[in-house]
Amino acid sequence: MTTPDVTVTVIVYNDAARLPRAVASLRAQTHANIEIIISDDHSTDGTPSVARQLAAQDHRIRYLRLPENSGGCSAPRNRAIEIARAPYLMFLDSDDELPPRAVESLLAAHREREVDFTMGAVQRVRVDTGRHSTWMPHLVAEHRTVEGIGADPRLLFEHLSTSKMYARSFLDRHRLRFPEGVHYEDQLFSVQAYCLARAFTIIPDPVYVWYVEPFAAEASASISNQRHKISNVRDRVHVQRLIDEFLVSSGHAGLREDKDYKFLKHDFRMYAGDLPYRDAPWLESFAKIMNPYLETLAPGAYARLPRPERVVLELLRDGRTADLRLAARGLGHGVAPRQITVGTDGVPYWGDSVPASERARRELDVTDLELDTRPFPSAYFRHEITELTLGRGASVALTVRTYDPGLRLPVGPQRATVLLTPGGRRMTVPFRLDPVRPGIFEGSVTLDLTAAPIPLHGFEGVRHPLLRLTQQGLSHSGVLLAPLDFPAATARIDYRSGTAPHQVTVEPEGRTPGRLQVRWRPVGVTARVVRPVVHRLAKPKVKNAAKLVASALK
């Protein structure tokens, strides 16, 4: 039997439905001399039958079934490494795919220059929206060979083991295997690979398709999407401590600040936006696990973060739960604090008092937000919906409170507009914000969703209304923070203009940052016939023809 050039291991557990798609992506590789190992972590569904059928269809496929479930990704990968016959190894999860040229491209990089592993771009696909994006695109933008991780510590952010092709000799030389009994095993394995490698090559070609399902049911959600579990927090912190120990023992302690920054910017940040939705007992448990570890991180790692993220971290470390929830809302969306306090030293601090400790004063100092001087289009305001009433049909009445801690808005009533853009069409609803006291304004507005200018061929998707303010010819648009929980309401809209009928739902966003959310779904003939045709056809003239058909059908 010919020795394969590359062994690709597909790990699977109770995923009979998606396993054929993953294996089909391997059988379609342009480099055909590969070995495919399906490593089954003792599935209890139809996976064994599906795997055996796949193996019977292609002599390159081998089926390996673990005698008992390991509960993670490491054991099925390690068992496959033991029987792999090729000099180069890759790994694929059963719910993902490899692009057709992935093996060819990574193997070519190995043959171009002797390196310990090669890596490429990861294409992320949102299962709910179909949106494509590149994972960490700035790290894989050009073809280059890195002589050790110290030459570019930013790569610690790219911690996926599946985006790489490893030389078997490299893994064996360092006895490098996936840590068993540990969740977030990719993070530890990847740090070890980065640190132990003498050189590795990066190519900009796509080598992995990662399907992301952020709204998956809890029972089927991936480990990284189970952030609601305190055990998930504990697992993530545990693997970070293992990484820290490895950095010291391997002589790479100098990478600690870079690794700590990655933890704060990526790992902790994943939890931060969910904090407003957590109850007091959960937050107490979260702080009990997280805070001791936060105390061990390099101060320089905190200093590299944007100020809003530093504020959230400090409020957590100080045990200020109510303030923590406020600060965590709108992270990444330019949302202001409700209030600032200026100390006797002239420094503005987040919140209603001057912090007591030196560390808190350093972290809660919001001078760099430039609340009173930032250009108006990028200024910081906070727009909260304090009351929400669902009216007859498809109308919703909102009471909005705007916080202006930098006192950017002139004294007196303010002209404001709510913007909504379903299907690329703009709906604007003007209203007035009246002053309540310095830095706080309030007003009421009613959105009649039957007036939204939906395209004739319909619109399916979600939109989040924005609040726009104007000053001296300049405009500022900010998110509308909704109540965290209110009953969703759904109505059918039959447009008089000939536009397809739609089902419209008004609901809370349900996760960071907790905006007001409006969801449209076409119903009737347009939904069943016309819209699928429009999506398949690329030429504008044909699209226009399909729109005319939709109009005629109405």
C-alpha positions as CSV (number, residue, x, y, z in Angstrom):
1,M,0.0,0.0,0.0
2,T,1.3,3.5,-0.9
3,T,2.3,5.6,2.0
4,P,0.0,8.6,2.3
5,D,1.5,12.1,2.3
6,V,-0.9,13.5,4.9
7,T,-3.1,12.0,7.5
8,V,-6.3,14.0,8.3
9,T,-8.1,13.0,11.5
10,V,-11.8,13.7,11.8
11,I,-12.9,13.6,15.4
12,V,-16.6,12.9,15.9
13,Y,-19.0,12.3,18.8
14,N,-22.8,11.8,18.2
15,D,-22.7,13.8,14.9
16,A,-23.9,11.3,12.3
17,A,-25.7,14.1,10.4
18,R,-22.7,16.3,9.7
19,L,-19.9,13.7,9.6
20,P,-20.5,12.9,5.8
21,R,-20.1,16.6,5.0
22,A,-16.8,16.7,6.7
23,V,-15.5,13.5,5.1
24,A,-16.8,14.7,1.7
25,S,-14.6,17.8,2.0
26,L,-11.6,15.5,2.5
27,R,-12.4,13.2,-0.4
28,A,-12.6,16.3,-2.6
29,Q,-9.1,17.5,-1.8
30,T,-7.0,18.4,-4.8
31,H,-4.1,16.4,-3.2
32,A,-5.5,12.9,-3.3
33,N,-2.7,10.9,-1.6
34,I,-4.1,11.3,1.9
35,E,-5.2,9.0,4.7
36,I,-8.5,9.8,6.5
37,I,-9.0,8.6,10.0
38,I,-12.5,8.9,11.5
39,S,-11.8,8.9,15.3
40,D,-15.1,8.3,17.1
41,D,-15.2,9.2,20.8
42,H,-17.6,6.3,21.5
43,S,-20.7,7.8,19.9
44,T,-24.1,6.5,21.0
45,D,-26.1,7.7,17.9
46,G,-25.9,6.5,14.3
47,T,-22.3,7.7,13.9
48,P,-20.7,4.2,13.9
49,S,-22.9,3.0,11.1
50,V,-22.3,6.2,9.1
51,A,-18.6,6.0,9.6
52,R,-18.4,2.3,8.5
53,Q,-20.4,3.2,5.4
54,L,-18.0,6.0,4.5
55,A,-15.0,3.7,5.1
56,A,-16.5,1.1,2.7
57,Q,-16.8,3.8,0.0
58,D,-13.1,4.9,0.0
59,H,-10.0,2.8,0.7
60,R,-8.3,5.9,2.1
61,I,-10.8,6.0,5.1
62,R,-10.1,4.2,8.4
63,Y,-12.6,4.0,11.2
64,L,-11.3,4.1,14.8
65,R,-13.8,3.9,17.7
66,L,-12.6,4.6,21.3
67,P,-13.7,1.9,23.8
68,E,-15.3,4.6,26.0
69,N,-16.2,8.2,25.8
70,S,-13.4,10.6,26.8
71,G,-15.5,13.7,27.0
72,G,-13.2,15.8,24.9
73,C,-11.3,16.3,21.7
74,S,-7.8,15.2,23.0
75,A,-8.2,11.4,23.3
76,P,-9.7,10.8,19.8
77,R,-6.9,13.0,18.3
78,N,-4.2,11.3,20.2
79,R,-5.4,7.7,19.4
80,A,-5.4,8.7,15.8
81,I,-1.9,10.0,16.0
82,E,-0.8,6.6,17.2
83,I,-2.0,4.8,14.1
84,A,-1.4,7.6,11.5
85,R,0.9,6.5,8.7
86,A,1.7,9.8,7.0
87,P,4.7,12.2,7.8
88,Y,2.3,15.1,8.1
89,L,-0.8,15.4,10.2
90,M,-4.0,17.5,10.2
91,F,-7.1,17.6,12.3
92,L,-10.7,18.3,11.4
93,D,-13.9,18.5,13.6
94,S,-16.9,16.7,12.3
95,D,-19.0,19.8,12.1
96,D,-16.5,21.7,10.0
97,E,-14.9,21.3,6.5
98,L,-11.6,21.7,4.7
99,P,-11.6,23.8,1.5
100,P,-10.6,21.8,-1.6
101,R,-7.0,23.0,-1.8
102,A,-6.2,23.0,2.0
103,V,-4.0,19.9,2.0
104,E,-2.3,20.9,-1.2
105,S,-1.5,24.4,0.0
106,L,-0.2,23.5,3.4
107,L,1.9,20.5,2.1
108,A,3.4,22.8,-0.6
109,A,4.5,25.2,2.2
110,H,6.2,22.3,4.0
111,R,8.0,21.2,0.8
112,E,9.1,24.7,0.0
113,R,11.1,24.9,3.3
114,E,11.6,22.5,6.2
115,V,9.5,23.8,9.1
116,D,7.8,22.2,12.0
117,F,4.3,23.1,11.0
118,T,2.4,25.2,8.4
119,M,-0.8,27.2,9.0
120,G,-3.3,29.2,6.9
121,A,-6.5,31.2,7.0
122,V,-9.7,30.0,8.7
123,Q,-13.0,30.9,7.2
124,R,-15.7,31.4,9.8
125,V,-19.3,30.8,8.6
126,R,-22.2,31.8,10.9
127,V,-24.8,29.0,10.6
128,D,-27.7,31.3,11.6
129,T,-26.9,34.1,9.0
130,G,-24.5,32.5,6.5
131,R,-22.1,35.3,7.0
132,H,-18.5,34.6,6.0
133,S,-15.5,36.1,7.7
134,T,-11.8,35.3,8.2
135,W,-10.6,34.4,11.7
136,M,-7.7,36.7,12.8
137,P,-7.1,38.0,9.2
138,H,-4.2,40.3,10.2
139,L,-2.2,37.3,11.3
140,V,-2.5,35.4,8.0
141,A,-2.5,38.2,5.5
142,E,0.8,37.3,3.8
143,H,3.0,34.3,3.1
144,R,5.9,34.3,5.6
145,T,8.0,32.0,7.7
146,V,8.3,32.8,11.4
147,E,11.5,31.9,13.3
148,G,10.0,31.2,16.7
149,I,7.0,32.6,18.4
150,G,9.1,35.4,20.0
151,A,9.3,37.0,16.5
152,D,5.5,37.6,16.5
153,P,3.7,36.9,19.8
154,R,0.5,38.2,18.3
155,L,0.1,34.7,16.9
156,L,-0.9,33.5,20.4
157,F,-4.4,34.8,19.4
158,E,-4.6,32.1,16.7
159,H,-4.9,29.1,19.0
160,L,-6.7,26.7,16.7
161,S,-5.0,23.3,16.2
162,T,-7.1,22.6,13.1
163,S,-5.7,25.4,11.0
164,K,-2.3,23.8,10.8
165,M,-0.4,20.8,9.2
166,Y,2.2,19.4,11.6
167,A,5.3,17.4,10.8
168,R,5.0,14.1,12.5
169,S,8.7,14.2,13.4
170,F,8.1,17.5,15.2
171,L,5.3,16.1,17.4
172,D,7.2,12.9,18.2
173,R,10.5,14.7,18.9
174,H,8.9,16.8,21.6
175,R,6.4,14.1,22.6
176,L,3.7,16.7,21.9
177,R,0.2,15.4,22.3
178,F,-3.2,16.9,23.1
179,P,-3.7,17.2,26.9
180,E,-6.4,14.7,28.0
181,G,-9.0,15.4,30.6
182,V,-8.8,19.2,29.8
183,H,-11.2,21.4,28.0
184,Y,-9.8,24.2,25.8
185,E,-7.1,21.7,24.9
186,D,-6.3,23.6,21.7
187,Q,-5.1,26.6,23.6
188,L,-2.5,24.6,25.6
189,F,-1.5,22.5,22.6
190,S,-1.1,25.5,20.3
191,V,1.0,27.5,22.8
192,Q,3.3,24.4,23.2
193,A,3.6,24.0,19.4
194,Y,4.4,27.7,18.9
195,C,7.0,27.7,21.6
196,L,8.7,24.4,20.7
197,A,8.8,25.1,16.9
198,R,12.0,26.3,15.5
199,A,10.2,27.7,12.5
200,F,6.7,27.6,11.0
201,T,5.2,29.0,7.8
202,I,2.0,31.0,7.4
203,I,0.1,31.1,4.1
204,P,-2.8,33.4,3.4
205,D,-4.8,30.6,1.6
206,P,-8.0,29.4,3.3
207,V,-7.3,26.0,4.9
208,Y,-10.2,25.5,7.2
209,V,-14.0,26.2,7.2
210,W,-15.3,26.7,10.8
211,Y,-19.0,26.7,11.2
212,V,-20.1,28.8,14.1
213,E,-23.5,28.3,15.7
214,P,-23.8,30.9,18.4
215,F,-27.5,30.2,19.1
216,A,-27.2,26.4,19.3
217,A,-29.3,24.6,22.0
218,E,-27.4,24.2,25.2
219,A,-27.3,20.4,24.9
220,S,-25.5,20.6,21.5
221,A,-23.5,23.8,21.9
222,S,-19.8,23.7,21.6
223,I,-17.6,24.1,24.7
224,S,-16.9,27.7,23.8
225,N,-20.6,28.4,23.5
226,Q,-21.4,27.1,27.0
227,R,-20.2,30.3,28.8
228,H,-23.4,30.2,30.9
229,K,-21.9,27.3,32.9
230,I,-19.6,28.1,35.8
231,S,-17.7,24.9,35.0
232,N,-16.9,26.5,31.7
233,V,-15.3,29.4,33.5
234,R,-13.3,27.1,35.7
235,D,-12.1,25.0,32.7
236,R,-10.9,28.1,30.9
237,V,-9.0,29.5,33.8
238,H,-7.5,26.1,34.6
239,V,-6.0,25.7,31.1
240,Q,-4.6,29.3,31.4
241,R,-2.7,28.2,34.5
242,L,-1.3,25.2,32.7
243,I,-0.1,27.5,29.9
244,D,1.5,29.7,32.4
245,E,3.4,26.8,34.0
246,F,4.5,25.6,30.5
247,L,5.8,29.1,29.6
248,V,8.0,29.1,32.7
249,S,9.2,25.5,32.4
250,S,10.0,25.9,28.7
251,G,12.0,29.1,29.1
252,H,9.4,31.3,27.5
253,A,8.3,33.3,30.6
254,G,9.1,36.5,28.6
255,L,5.9,35.8,26.6
256,R,3.7,36.1,29.7
257,E,2.5,39.7,29.1
258,D,1.5,38.8,25.5
259,K,-0.2,35.7,26.6
260,D,-2.0,37.6,29.4
261,Y,-3.1,40.3,27.0
262,K,-4.5,37.6,24.7
263,F,-6.5,36.1,27.7
264,L,-8.0,39.5,28.6
265,K,-8.7,40.6,25.1
266,H,-10.1,37.3,23.9
267,D,-11.0,34.8,26.6
268,F,-12.3,37.1,29.3
269,R,-13.9,39.4,26.7
270,M,-16.1,36.4,25.6
271,Y,-17.7,36.4,29.1
272,A,-17.8,40.2,29.6
273,G,-20.7,41.0,27.2
274,D,-22.9,38.3,28.9
275,L,-22.4,39.7,32.4
276,P,-25.5,41.9,32.4
277,Y,-27.6,38.8,31.9
278,R,-26.2,36.9,34.9
279,D,-27.8,36.8,38.3
280,A,-26.0,37.6,41.6
281,P,-25.1,34.0,42.6
282,W,-23.6,33.4,39.1
283,L,-21.6,36.6,39.3
284,E,-20.4,35.7,42.8
285,S,-19.2,32.3,41.5
286,F,-17.6,33.9,38.5
287,A,-15.7,36.4,40.6
288,K,-14.5,33.7,43.0
289,I,-12.9,31.8,40.1
290,M,-11.8,34.7,37.9
291,N,-10.5,37.3,40.4
292,P,-7.6,35.2,41.9
293,Y,-6.3,34.5,38.4
294,L,-6.7,38.2,37.3
295,E,-4.4,39.1,40.2
296,T,-1.6,37.1,38.6
297,L,-1.7,38.8,35.2
298,A,1.0,41.2,34.1
299,P,0.0,44.9,34.6
300,G,1.2,45.7,31.1
301,A,-1.5,43.4,29.7
302,Y,-4.2,45.6,31.3
303,A,-2.6,48.7,30.0
304,R,-3.0,47.5,26.4
305,L,-6.8,47.2,26.7
306,P,-9.4,49.7,25.6
307,R,-10.6,51.8,28.6
308,P,-14.2,50.3,28.6
309,E,-12.8,46.8,29.0
310,R,-10.4,47.9,31.8
311,V,-13.4,49.5,33.6
312,V,-15.3,46.2,33.5
313,L,-12.4,44.2,34.8
314,E,-11.8,46.6,37.7
315,L,-15.5,46.7,38.7
316,L,-15.4,42.9,38.8
317,R,-12.2,42.8,40.9
318,D,-13.8,45.4,43.2
319,G,-16.9,43.3,43.6
320,R,-19.2,46.1,42.4
321,T,-21.8,43.9,40.8
322,A,-24.5,46.5,39.9
323,D,-21.9,48.8,38.3
324,L,-20.3,45.8,36.5
325,R,-23.6,45.1,34.7
326,L,-23.9,48.7,33.7
327,A,-20.4,48.9,32.4
328,A,-20.6,45.6,30.5
329,R,-23.6,46.8,28.4
330,G,-22.6,48.1,25.0
331,L,-19.0,47.0,25.1
332,G,-17.5,47.6,21.7
333,H,-20.3,49.9,20.7
334,G,-19.1,53.3,22.0
335,V,-21.6,53.4,24.9
336,A,-20.9,56.0,27.6
337,P,-21.2,55.5,31.4
338,R,-24.3,56.9,33.0
339,Q,-22.3,59.1,35.2
340,I,-18.7,60.3,35.9
341,T,-17.2,61.9,38.9
342,V,-14.4,64.5,38.7
343,G,-11.9,64.2,41.5
344,T,-10.1,67.1,43.2
345,D,-7.2,66.4,40.9
346,G,-9.5,67.1,37.9
347,V,-9.5,63.5,36.7
348,P,-12.9,62.1,35.5
349,Y,-13.7,58.7,37.0
350,W,-16.3,56.1,35.9
351,G,-19.3,56.1,38.3
352,D,-20.7,58.2,41.1
353,S,-17.7,58.5,43.3
354,V,-13.9,58.8,43.3
355,P,-12.3,55.4,43.6
356,A,-10.7,54.6,46.9
357,S,-7.6,52.6,45.9
358,E,-4.7,53.6,43.7
359,R,-5.4,50.7,41.3
360,A,-9.1,51.6,41.0
361,R,-8.2,55.2,40.3
362,R,-5.8,54.1,37.6
363,E,-8.3,51.7,35.9
364,L,-11.5,53.8,36.3
365,D,-9.8,57.0,35.0
366,V,-11.8,57.7,31.8
367,T,-9.7,60.7,30.6
368,D,-8.7,58.8,27.5
369,L,-12.4,58.5,26.4
370,E,-12.3,62.3,25.8
371,L,-16.0,62.5,26.8
372,D,-16.0,66.3,26.5
373,T,-13.7,66.8,23.5
374,R,-14.1,63.8,21.2
375,P,-15.3,64.6,17.7
376,F,-19.1,64.6,17.8
377,P,-19.7,61.7,15.3
378,S,-17.6,59.4,17.6
379,A,-18.6,60.9,20.9
380,Y,-19.8,58.7,23.8
381,F,-23.5,58.8,24.7
382,R,-25.8,56.2,26.3
383,H,-29.3,55.6,25.1
384,E,-31.5,53.4,27.2
385,I,-35.1,52.4,26.6
386,T,-36.7,52.8,30.1
387,E,-40.3,51.9,29.0
388,L,-41.5,49.8,26.1
389,T,-45.1,49.3,25.2
390,L,-46.3,47.1,22.4
391,G,-49.3,48.7,20.7
392,R,-51.9,47.5,18.3
393,G,-50.8,45.9,15.1
394,A,-47.0,46.3,14.6
395,S,-46.3,49.5,16.7
396,V,-44.1,49.9,19.7
397,A,-43.9,52.9,21.9
398,L,-40.5,53.7,23.5
399,T,-39.5,56.0,26.3
400,V,-35.8,56.7,25.8
401,R,-33.3,58.2,28.3
402,T,-30.0,59.6,26.9
403,Y,-27.0,60.1,29.2
404,D,-24.4,62.7,28.1
405,P,-21.7,62.5,30.8
406,G,-19.4,64.7,28.8
407,L,-22.1,67.5,28.6
408,R,-21.7,67.6,24.8
409,L,-25.3,68.5,24.0
410,P,-26.5,72.1,24.5
411,V,-29.0,73.0,27.2
412,G,-32.6,72.6,26.1
413,P,-34.6,70.1,24.0
414,Q,-32.7,68.0,21.5
415,R,-33.9,66.8,18.1
416,A,-33.4,63.1,17.8
417,T,-34.3,60.4,15.2
418,V,-34.7,56.7,15.4
419,L,-33.2,54.9,12.3
420,L,-34.2,51.5,11.0
421,T,-32.9,50.0,7.7
422,P,-34.6,46.8,6.7
423,G,-33.6,45.5,3.3
424,G,-31.3,48.5,2.7
425,R,-34.2,51.0,2.9
426,R,-34.1,53.7,5.5
427,M,-36.9,54.4,7.9
428,T,-36.6,57.6,10.1
429,V,-38.8,58.6,13.0
430,P,-38.1,62.0,14.5
431,F,-38.8,62.8,18.2
432,R,-37.7,65.2,20.9
433,L,-35.4,64.6,23.9
434,D,-36.2,67.0,26.8
435,P,-33.7,67.8,29.5
436,V,-34.2,66.1,32.9
437,R,-31.1,67.5,34.6
438,P,-27.6,68.3,33.3
439,G,-26.4,65.5,31.2
440,I,-29.7,63.5,31.0
441,F,-32.4,63.8,28.5
442,E,-35.7,61.9,28.0
443,G,-38.3,61.5,25.2
444,S,-40.9,59.3,23.7
445,V,-41.2,57.9,20.3
446,T,-43.5,55.4,18.5
447,L,-42.3,53.1,15.8
448,D,-45.0,52.0,13.4
449,L,-43.4,49.0,11.6
450,T,-46.1,48.9,9.0
451,A,-44.4,52.1,7.6
452,A,-41.0,50.5,7.1
453,P,-40.0,50.6,3.4
454,I,-39.6,46.9,2.8
455,P,-38.4,45.9,-0.8
456,L,-41.1,44.4,-3.0
457,H,-39.3,41.1,-3.0
458,G,-39.3,41.1,0.7
459,F,-36.7,41.2,3.5
460,E,-35.6,38.4,5.9
461,G,-33.3,39.4,8.7
462,V,-32.7,41.2,11.9
463,R,-32.2,44.9,12.4
464,H,-31.3,47.0,15.5
465,P,-32.7,50.5,15.6
466,L,-30.2,53.4,16.1
467,L,-30.7,56.8,17.7
468,R,-29.3,59.7,15.8
469,L,-28.4,63.1,17.2
470,T,-27.2,66.2,15.2
471,Q,-25.1,69.1,16.2
472,Q,-23.8,71.9,14.0
473,G,-24.3,69.8,10.8
474,L,-22.6,66.7,12.3
475,S,-24.5,63.6,13.2
476,H,-24.0,60.9,15.8
477,S,-25.6,57.4,15.7
478,G,-25.7,55.2,18.8
479,V,-27.2,51.9,19.8
480,L,-30.5,51.7,21.7
481,L,-30.2,49.6,24.8
482,A,-33.4,47.8,25.5
483,P,-34.7,46.3,28.7
484,L,-32.9,43.0,29.2
485,D,-36.0,41.0,29.3
486,F,-39.5,41.7,27.9
487,P,-42.1,39.5,26.2
488,A,-41.5,39.3,22.4
489,A,-44.4,40.3,20.2
490,T,-45.1,39.1,16.7
491,A,-47.5,40.5,14.1
492,R,-48.3,40.0,10.5
493,I,-48.0,43.0,8.2
494,D,-49.9,43.2,4.9
495,Y,-48.4,46.1,3.0
496,R,-50.7,48.2,0.8
497,S,-47.8,49.1,-1.5
498,G,-47.7,45.6,-3.0
499,T,-44.7,44.5,-0.9
500,A,-44.9,40.9,0.2
501,P,-46.6,40.3,3.6
502,H,-44.2,39.8,6.5
503,Q,-44.2,38.4,10.0
504,V,-42.5,41.0,12.2
505,T,-41.2,40.3,15.8
506,V,-40.1,42.9,18.3
507,E,-37.9,41.3,21.0
508,P,-34.8,41.9,23.2
509,E,-31.5,41.0,21.6
510,G,-30.9,38.4,24.3
511,R,-27.2,38.9,24.6
512,T,-24.5,41.5,24.4
513,P,-25.1,44.4,24.1
514,G,-28.8,43.9,24.6
515,R,-30.2,46.2,21.9
516,L,-33.8,46.5,20.8
517,Q,-34.2,43.9,18.0
518,V,-36.7,43.7,15.1
519,R,-37.0,40.5,13.1
520,W,-38.6,40.3,9.6
521,R,-39.7,37.1,7.8
522,P,-41.6,37.1,4.5
523,V,-44.6,34.9,4.3
524,G,-46.9,33.7,1.5
525,V,-46.0,33.3,-2.2
526,T,-43.0,35.6,-2.1
527,A,-41.4,33.7,0.7
528,R,-42.0,30.3,-1.0
529,V,-41.2,31.1,-4.6
530,V,-39.7,34.5,-5.4
531,R,-37.1,35.0,-2.6
532,P,-35.3,31.7,-3.2
533,V,-35.0,32.7,-6.9
534,V,-33.7,36.2,-6.1
535,H,-31.0,34.7,-3.8
536,R,-29.8,32.3,-6.5
537,L,-29.6,34.8,-9.3
538,A,-26.6,37.1,-9.3
539,K,-27.2,39.4,-12.3
540,P,-28.9,42.7,-11.4
541,K,-31.2,42.6,-14.4
542,V,-32.5,39.2,-13.5
543,K,-32.9,40.2,-9.9
544,N,-35.0,43.2,-11.1
545,A,-37.1,40.8,-13.2
546,A,-37.7,38.6,-10.1
547,K,-38.8,41.6,-8.2
548,L,-41.3,42.4,-11.0
549,V,-42.6,38.9,-10.7
550,A,-43.1,39.3,-7.0
551,S,-45.0,42.5,-7.6
552,A,-47.2,40.8,-10.2
553,L,-47.9,37.9,-7.9
554,K,-49.2,40.4,-5.3
